[in-house]
Amino acid sequence: MSRFIIQAKRVLAENSKVLYGFFGVVENSGLFPPQDFINEFFLVGYDPCDQDERMGGWSPFGLTQEEYTQVKEWWIQSHPGAREDSLGESCWDDWATALLERFG
């Protein structure tokens, strides 16, 4: 397993437990972002929704298609019924906004 898969799983698991972590919203939505979108999130190195910096940051990284598939499968296995969905958006910021409007 690549270090990026391990890092992605750690970031998502920790972020979903942080009071204002964005992946807490994702977790309750039943959705999962497409590869390009989640890579935008990982490349920032912190969660902009975590304004109190309860989680802290991480070294920016991105996932290959194969790594993304493994992380997505792990997420779906941990969140039965979850599915990948772009919500008709073309980037992380728009996807995050659309998700918050629907589920936040």
C-alpha positions as CSV (number, residue, x, y, z in Angstrom):
1,M,0.0,0.0,0.0
2,S,1.4,3.4,-1.0
3,R,2.2,6.0,1.5
4,F,-0.3,8.3,-0.2
5,I,-3.1,5.8,0.3
6,I,-2.2,5.5,4.0
7,Q,-2.0,9.3,4.3
8,A,-5.3,9.8,2.5
9,K,-7.1,7.3,4.7
10,R,-5.6,9.0,7.8
11,V,-6.6,12.5,6.7
12,L,-10.2,11.4,5.8
13,A,-10.7,9.4,9.0
14,E,-9.3,12.2,11.2
15,N,-11.1,14.9,9.3
16,S,-14.5,13.2,9.6
17,K,-14.1,13.3,13.4
18,V,-13.1,16.9,13.7
19,L,-15.9,19.2,14.9
20,Y,-16.0,21.3,11.7
21,G,-14.1,18.9,9.4
22,F,-15.5,18.8,6.0
23,F,-15.5,15.1,5.7
24,G,-17.9,14.9,8.6
25,V,-20.4,16.4,6.1
26,V,-19.3,14.1,3.3
27,E,-19.6,11.1,5.7
28,N,-23.3,12.0,6.3
29,S,-24.1,12.8,2.7
30,G,-23.6,9.3,1.3
31,L,-21.4,10.8,-1.4
32,F,-17.7,10.7,-2.3
33,P,-15.9,13.3,-4.4
34,P,-14.3,12.4,-7.8
35,Q,-10.6,11.9,-8.0
36,D,-9.8,15.4,-9.4
37,F,-11.9,17.0,-6.6
38,I,-10.4,15.1,-3.7
39,N,-6.9,15.7,-5.1
40,E,-7.6,19.5,-4.9
41,F,-8.5,19.0,-1.2
42,F,-5.4,17.0,-0.5
43,L,-3.1,19.4,-2.4
44,V,-4.2,22.3,-0.1
45,G,-2.7,20.6,2.9
46,Y,-5.4,21.6,5.4
47,D,-9.2,21.7,5.6
48,P,-10.5,25.2,4.9
49,C,-13.7,24.4,6.8
50,D,-11.7,23.6,10.0
51,Q,-11.3,27.3,10.9
52,D,-10.2,26.5,14.5
53,E,-7.4,24.3,13.1
54,R,-8.5,21.4,15.3
55,M,-7.0,18.9,13.0
56,G,-3.9,20.7,11.8
57,G,-2.5,20.2,8.3
58,W,-0.7,17.6,6.3
59,S,1.9,17.6,3.6
60,P,0.1,18.2,0.3
61,F,-0.2,15.2,-2.0
62,G,-2.4,13.8,-4.8
63,L,-3.6,10.3,-5.6
64,T,-3.1,8.4,-8.8
65,Q,-6.2,6.7,-10.4
66,E,-5.2,3.4,-8.8
67,E,-4.6,5.0,-5.4
68,Y,-7.9,6.9,-5.6
69,T,-9.8,3.7,-6.5
70,Q,-8.4,2.0,-3.4
71,V,-9.2,5.0,-1.1
72,K,-12.7,5.3,-2.6
73,E,-13.4,1.6,-2.1
74,W,-12.2,1.9,1.5
75,W,-14.5,4.8,2.1
76,I,-17.5,3.0,0.6
77,Q,-16.8,-0.1,2.6
78,S,-16.7,2.1,5.7
79,H,-19.8,4.0,4.7
80,P,-22.3,1.5,3.1
81,G,-24.4,3.1,0.4
82,A,-21.9,5.9,-0.3
83,R,-21.1,6.5,-4.0
84,E,-19.0,8.8,-6.1
85,D,-20.9,11.8,-7.4
86,S,-19.7,15.0,-9.0
87,L,-23.0,16.7,-8.2
88,G,-22.7,18.2,-11.7
89,E,-19.8,20.4,-10.6
90,S,-16.3,20.8,-12.2
91,C,-14.0,21.5,-9.2
92,W,-13.6,20.9,-5.5
93,D,-14.8,24.4,-4.4
94,D,-18.0,24.1,-6.3
95,W,-18.5,20.5,-5.2
96,A,-18.0,21.4,-1.6
97,T,-20.4,24.3,-1.9
98,A,-23.1,22.2,-3.5
99,L,-22.6,19.5,-0.9
100,L,-22.9,22.0,2.0
101,E,-26.1,23.5,0.4
102,R,-27.7,20.0,0.2
103,F,-26.4,18.4,3.4
104,G,-24.7,21.0,5.6
